[in-house]
Amino acid sequence: MSETKIRSSAGTSVHRVELADGQLPDMACGVNGVAQPRWFRPTHIDVEFDPRGVVETRIYGLQIKQDGSLSERELDHRWRRQ
């Protein structure tokens, strides 16, 4: 697992953590824990910080097709601070 800073602006910074294959199970695409019917295989996590802490977390990965193969399309599940 490796972490890199990928961008920063206006008091926030975003860090990316690359995941090893199978490090997280397949996930449903969604927002704040509400799942949608599309699934993806996690490949990396982006975490956005500001001076108060975590602003947003996104887990990204390639979409899983109905036949079980992976699409080129990247999906995510995100959680945003209220």
The 8 nearest C-alpha neighbors of each residue, nearest first, counted from 0:
[[1, 18, 17, 19, 16, 2, 22, 43],
 [0, 2, 16, 17, 3, 18, 15, 19],
 [1, 3, 16, 15, 17, 14, 0, 4],
 [4, 2, 15, 14, 5, 16, 1, 17],
 [3, 5, 14, 13, 6, 15, 2, 12],
 [4, 6, 14, 13, 3, 15, 7, 12],
 [7, 5, 13, 12, 4, 8, 14, 11],
 [6, 8, 12, 11, 13, 9, 5, 10],
 [7, 9, 11, 10, 12, 6, 13, 49],
 [8, 10, 11, 7, 12, 49, 6, 50],
 [9, 11, 8, 49, 12, 50, 7, 48],
 [12, 10, 49, 48, 8, 7, 9, 47],
 [11, 13, 7, 48, 47, 6, 8, 14],
 [14, 12, 47, 6, 46, 5, 4, 7],
 [13, 15, 4, 46, 3, 45, 5, 47],
 [16, 14, 45, 3, 2, 44, 4, 17],
 [15, 17, 2, 44, 1, 43, 18, 45],
 [18, 16, 43, 1, 0, 42, 15, 44],
 [19, 17, 43, 42, 0, 22, 16, 20],
 [18, 20, 22, 21, 0, 17, 42, 23],
 [21, 19, 22, 18, 42, 23, 41, 40],
 [20, 22, 23, 19, 24, 41, 18, 40],
 [21, 23, 19, 20, 18, 24, 41, 42],
 [24, 22, 21, 41, 25, 18, 20, 40],
 [25, 23, 21, 26, 22, 40, 41, 39],
 [24, 26, 40, 39, 41, 23, 38, 27],
 [27, 25, 39, 38, 24, 40, 28, 41],
 [28, 26, 38, 34, 37, 35, 29, 39],
 [27, 29, 76, 75, 35, 37, 38, 34],
 [30, 28, 34, 76, 35, 33, 27, 32],
 [29, 31, 77, 33, 32, 76, 78, 34],
 [32, 30, 78, 33, 77, 79, 29, 76],
 [31, 33, 30, 34, 29, 78, 76, 77],
 [34, 32, 30, 29, 31, 35, 28, 76],
 [35, 33, 29, 27, 28, 32, 36, 30],
 [34, 36, 29, 28, 37, 27, 33, 38],
 [35, 37, 38, 27, 34, 28, 29, 26],
 [38, 36, 28, 35, 27, 39, 62, 63],
 [39, 37, 27, 26, 63, 28, 62, 36],
 [38, 40, 62, 63, 61, 60, 26, 25],
 [39, 41, 25, 60, 61, 26, 42, 62],
 [42, 40, 60, 59, 43, 39, 23, 58],
 [41, 43, 60, 18, 59, 17, 40, 19],
 [44, 42, 17, 18, 59, 16, 58, 41],
 [43, 45, 58, 16, 15, 57, 59, 46],
 [46, 44, 15, 57, 14, 56, 16, 13],
 [45, 47, 56, 14, 13, 55, 57, 15],
 [48, 46, 13, 55, 54, 12, 53, 56],
 [49, 47, 53, 54, 12, 52, 11, 13],
 [48, 50, 11, 52, 51, 10, 54, 53],
 [49, 51, 52, 48, 10, 11, 53, 54],
 [52, 50, 49, 53, 48, 54, 11, 10],
 [53, 51, 48, 49, 50, 54, 47, 80],
 [52, 54, 48, 55, 47, 49, 46, 51],
 [55, 53, 80, 48, 47, 79, 52, 49],
 [56, 54, 79, 47, 78, 53, 46, 80],
 [55, 57, 46, 78, 77, 45, 47, 79],
 [58, 56, 77, 45, 44, 76, 59, 75],
 [57, 59, 44, 75, 76, 43, 41, 77],
 [60, 58, 75, 41, 43, 74, 42, 44],
 [61, 59, 41, 42, 40, 73, 39, 74],
 [60, 62, 73, 39, 40, 72, 70, 74],
 [61, 63, 39, 70, 72, 69, 73, 38],
 [62, 64, 69, 39, 38, 67, 68, 70],
 [65, 63, 67, 66, 68, 69, 70, 62],
 [64, 66, 67, 63, 68, 69, 38, 37],
 [65, 67, 64, 68, 63, 69, 70, 62],
 [68, 66, 64, 65, 63, 69, 70, 62],
 [67, 69, 64, 66, 63, 70, 65, 62],
 [70, 68, 63, 62, 64, 61, 67, 71],
 [69, 71, 62, 72, 61, 63, 64, 68],
 [70, 72, 61, 73, 69, 62, 63, 60],
 [73, 71, 70, 61, 62, 74, 69, 60],
 [72, 74, 61, 60, 62, 71, 59, 75],
 [75, 73, 60, 59, 62, 61, 39, 28],
 [76, 74, 59, 28, 58, 57, 77, 60],
 [75, 77, 29, 28, 58, 30, 57, 59],
 [78, 76, 57, 30, 56, 31, 75, 58],
 [77, 79, 31, 56, 55, 30, 57, 80],
 [80, 78, 55, 54, 81, 77, 56, 31],
 [79, 81, 54, 55, 78, 53, 56, 31],
 [80, 79, 54, 78, 55, 31, 53, 52]]
